[in-house]
Amino acid sequence: MKIGCSLDLVDLRYQEPNRNKRESQYYWEELYKMISAAGFKGIELPYEPYWDFGGRTGIPFTLYTVKAAYGSVKKYVEFLNNSGIEEIASIHFNPTMFIGKDLDRYFGAFMHFAVQAVEFAAQAGTKTVIVTPTPDIGELQLNVSVGQGEWPVWVEDFLKRTNETLAKLGEIASKSGVKLAIKNEFWSLAHGGRIDDFLKVLEPGLVGYSADTAHLSIGRTNPADIIKKYKDRLDCVQFCDTAFEDVEDYYKKFNPEYPATGTQKVFCDMGQGKVDLPGIYNTLKECGYNGWVICSCRQTADVMRALLRMRYHLDNVILKA
């Protein structure tokens, strides 16, 4: 197994003094070196059109911004290599920002920008594009499905259209030499065991599964059991920690990552929560998994602390299990 880290450890929506520094190119170029120094040779890149600004930003989360800053994706990858990062292990695209009552617009934008992410991956030599299959349930219930029929019927139609979109994306990705994978999130229609609703209808050769340990735990499922079930479809397993117990069913409420009561942050840095990451790592070995494991810390706003926490927990707990 190869172990990398996700750039989602930088919370771009977190407010702090001088937060605009994170929109500069130099911030990210220094970060790559820090990631390498912490022992990670691969990264997962979020693909977020929100940060495009026509390329006028240093945030490397779209095809346009990377081309504006480096001239081409190839030159960007060369810069990463020179900074100690050997490859972009995966790219993650979440279409939630486009959701609204006009579902034609949503699915059109979903396809358009997901294809961009695939193009980015193909040019970068990245083997996997991970897609969040649906927005959060609270968003869908509050702002999208209202007045459009009974919820179960609406969900069935929405899932059908989503799976059709994912199937098309899987074909497009395959022709580009890229593998598409979907991930489970505890607030989406793929929460917990409901990931089955997608994987049972999507062709295994075209769409894989990026299991997220924290999301599975919050969704009241055993990550090790799900990993065993889909061991032949695993692609870029996400190691994320949590101590959150969703006793109030926040998974179906608006803005579930930041509960209004109780624990104010759902996710923990690695080693700060209750997920049995050493046990899951051993399960992956037993299953013969030989792909990327992507580590993610989403608790501390101190990126350097997050990197060191990940490295410590990997070296002294997970890899020694």
GIJOCOR-V111081 format. One record per residue. N is the residue number from 1. PSI is psi in radians with two decimals (none if undefined). Layout:
n=N psi=PSI
n=N psi=PSI
//
This chain:
n=1 psi=2.55
n=2 psi=2.46
n=3 psi=2.17
n=4 psi=-3.03
n=5 psi=2.69
n=6 psi=2.47
n=7 psi=0.02
n=8 psi=-0.04
n=9 psi=-0.24
n=10 psi=1.89
n=11 psi=1.69
n=12 psi=-0.25
n=13 psi=-0.01
n=14 psi=2.27
n=15 psi=2.28
n=16 psi=2.87
n=17 psi=2.42
n=18 psi=0.52
n=19 psi=-0.40
n=20 psi=-0.28
n=21 psi=-0.46
n=22 psi=-0.17
n=23 psi=0.10
n=24 psi=2.63
n=25 psi=-0.65
n=26 psi=-0.56
n=27 psi=-0.83
n=28 psi=-0.63
n=29 psi=-0.57
n=30 psi=-0.66
n=31 psi=-0.70
n=32 psi=-0.72
n=33 psi=-0.64
n=34 psi=-0.67
n=35 psi=-0.78
n=36 psi=-0.73
n=37 psi=-0.49
n=38 psi=0.06
n=39 psi=0.20
n=40 psi=2.19
n=41 psi=-0.03
n=42 psi=2.62
n=43 psi=2.67
n=44 psi=2.31
n=45 psi=2.09
n=46 psi=2.42
n=47 psi=1.83
n=48 psi=1.72
n=49 psi=-0.34
n=50 psi=-0.57
n=51 psi=0.38
n=52 psi=-1.06
n=53 psi=0.56
n=54 psi=0.42
n=55 psi=0.01
n=56 psi=0.93
n=57 psi=2.72
n=58 psi=-0.04
n=59 psi=2.06
n=60 psi=0.80
n=61 psi=0.19
n=62 psi=2.83
n=63 psi=-0.71
n=64 psi=-0.73
n=65 psi=-0.65
n=66 psi=-0.75
n=67 psi=-0.63
n=68 psi=-0.63
n=69 psi=-0.61
n=70 psi=-0.11
n=71 psi=-0.61
n=72 psi=2.82
n=73 psi=-0.65
n=74 psi=-0.77
n=75 psi=-0.57
n=76 psi=-0.79
n=77 psi=-0.66
n=78 psi=-0.69
n=79 psi=-0.74
n=80 psi=-0.79
n=81 psi=-0.74
n=82 psi=-0.30
n=83 psi=0.04
n=84 psi=0.00
n=85 psi=2.07
n=86 psi=-0.56
n=87 psi=2.78
n=88 psi=1.85
n=89 psi=-0.63
n=90 psi=2.80
n=91 psi=2.32
n=92 psi=2.20
n=93 psi=2.26
n=94 psi=2.01
n=95 psi=0.12
n=96 psi=-0.58
n=97 psi=-0.30
n=98 psi=-0.04
n=99 psi=2.52
n=100 psi=-3.11
n=101 psi=-0.47
n=102 psi=1.63
n=103 psi=-0.42
n=104 psi=-0.74
n=105 psi=-0.76
n=106 psi=-0.92
n=107 psi=-0.51
n=108 psi=-0.80
n=109 psi=-0.68
n=110 psi=-0.94
n=111 psi=-0.79
n=112 psi=-0.89
n=113 psi=-0.47
n=114 psi=-0.66
n=115 psi=-0.67
n=116 psi=-0.75
n=117 psi=-0.67
n=118 psi=-0.73
n=119 psi=-0.76
n=120 psi=-0.86
n=121 psi=-0.78
n=122 psi=-0.72
n=123 psi=-0.47
n=124 psi=-0.14
n=125 psi=0.33
n=126 psi=2.33
n=127 psi=-0.31
n=128 psi=2.32
n=129 psi=2.13
n=130 psi=2.35
n=131 psi=2.32
n=132 psi=2.05
n=133 psi=-0.58
n=134 psi=2.73
n=135 psi=3.06
n=136 psi=2.63
n=137 psi=-0.71
n=138 psi=-0.73
n=139 psi=-0.77
n=140 psi=-0.71
n=141 psi=-0.68
n=142 psi=-0.69
n=143 psi=-0.15
n=144 psi=-0.91
n=145 psi=-0.18
n=146 psi=2.23
n=147 psi=0.16
n=148 psi=0.59
n=149 psi=3.11
n=150 psi=2.45
n=151 psi=-0.86
n=152 psi=-0.68
n=153 psi=-0.74
n=154 psi=-0.77
n=155 psi=-0.75
n=156 psi=-0.77
n=157 psi=-0.71
n=158 psi=-0.73
n=159 psi=-0.70
n=160 psi=-0.80
n=161 psi=-0.65
n=162 psi=-0.82
n=163 psi=-0.58
n=164 psi=-0.72
n=165 psi=-0.78
n=166 psi=-0.65
n=167 psi=-0.74
n=168 psi=-0.74
n=169 psi=-0.66
n=170 psi=-0.69
n=171 psi=-0.77
n=172 psi=-0.78
n=173 psi=-0.76
n=174 psi=-0.71
n=175 psi=-0.38
n=176 psi=0.05
n=177 psi=0.37
n=178 psi=2.52
n=179 psi=2.30
n=180 psi=2.45
n=181 psi=2.63
n=182 psi=2.67
n=183 psi=2.68
n=184 psi=2.40
n=185 psi=2.41
n=186 psi=-0.29
n=187 psi=-0.04
n=188 psi=3.10
n=189 psi=-0.09
n=190 psi=0.37
n=191 psi=2.57
n=192 psi=-2.33
n=193 psi=-0.09
n=194 psi=-0.09
n=195 psi=-0.40
n=196 psi=-0.59
n=197 psi=-0.36
n=198 psi=-0.89
n=199 psi=-0.48
n=200 psi=-0.31
n=201 psi=-0.19
n=202 psi=2.38
n=203 psi=2.16
n=204 psi=-0.60
n=205 psi=-0.26
n=206 psi=-0.51
n=207 psi=2.07
n=208 psi=-2.91
n=209 psi=2.13
n=210 psi=1.65
n=211 psi=2.32
n=212 psi=2.04
n=213 psi=-0.71
n=214 psi=-0.79
n=215 psi=-0.70
n=216 psi=-0.72
n=217 psi=-0.79
n=218 psi=-0.56
n=219 psi=0.20
n=220 psi=0.65
n=221 psi=2.75
n=222 psi=1.98
n=223 psi=-0.69
n=224 psi=-0.69
n=225 psi=-0.75
n=226 psi=-0.70
n=227 psi=-0.74
n=228 psi=-0.71
n=229 psi=-0.68
n=230 psi=0.57
n=231 psi=-0.50
n=232 psi=-0.09
n=233 psi=0.08
n=234 psi=2.45
n=235 psi=2.06
n=236 psi=1.29
n=237 psi=2.36
n=238 psi=2.06
n=239 psi=1.85
n=240 psi=2.54
n=241 psi=2.72
n=242 psi=2.67
n=243 psi=0.13
n=244 psi=2.33
n=245 psi=2.11
n=246 psi=1.15
n=247 psi=-0.35
n=248 psi=0.28
n=249 psi=0.85
n=250 psi=-0.26
n=251 psi=-0.38
n=252 psi=0.33
n=253 psi=2.90
n=254 psi=2.44
n=255 psi=0.99
n=256 psi=-0.31
n=257 psi=-0.35
n=258 psi=1.43
n=259 psi=2.54
n=260 psi=-0.43
n=261 psi=2.81
n=262 psi=-2.47
n=263 psi=2.19
n=264 psi=-0.23
n=265 psi=2.24
n=266 psi=-0.70
n=267 psi=2.70
n=268 psi=2.82
n=269 psi=2.74
n=270 psi=2.26
n=271 psi=-0.16
n=272 psi=-0.13
n=273 psi=-2.72
n=274 psi=0.04
n=275 psi=2.33
n=276 psi=1.28
n=277 psi=-0.68
n=278 psi=-0.74
n=279 psi=-0.69
n=280 psi=-0.66
n=281 psi=-0.74
n=282 psi=-0.62
n=283 psi=-0.73
n=284 psi=-0.71
n=285 psi=-0.73
n=286 psi=-0.56
n=287 psi=-0.07
n=288 psi=0.38
n=289 psi=2.30
n=290 psi=0.39
n=291 psi=-2.78
n=292 psi=2.47
n=293 psi=2.13
n=294 psi=2.08
n=295 psi=2.50
n=296 psi=2.33
n=297 psi=2.13
n=298 psi=0.41
n=299 psi=-1.12
n=300 psi=2.56
n=301 psi=-0.09
n=302 psi=1.77
n=303 psi=-0.72
n=304 psi=-0.66
n=305 psi=-0.71
n=306 psi=-0.76
n=307 psi=-0.78
n=308 psi=-0.61
n=309 psi=-0.76
n=310 psi=-0.84
n=311 psi=-0.73
n=312 psi=-0.84
n=313 psi=-0.63
n=314 psi=-0.93
n=315 psi=-0.63
n=316 psi=-0.19
n=317 psi=-1.09
n=318 psi=-0.91
n=319 psi=-0.20
n=320 psi=-0.09
n=321 psi=none
//
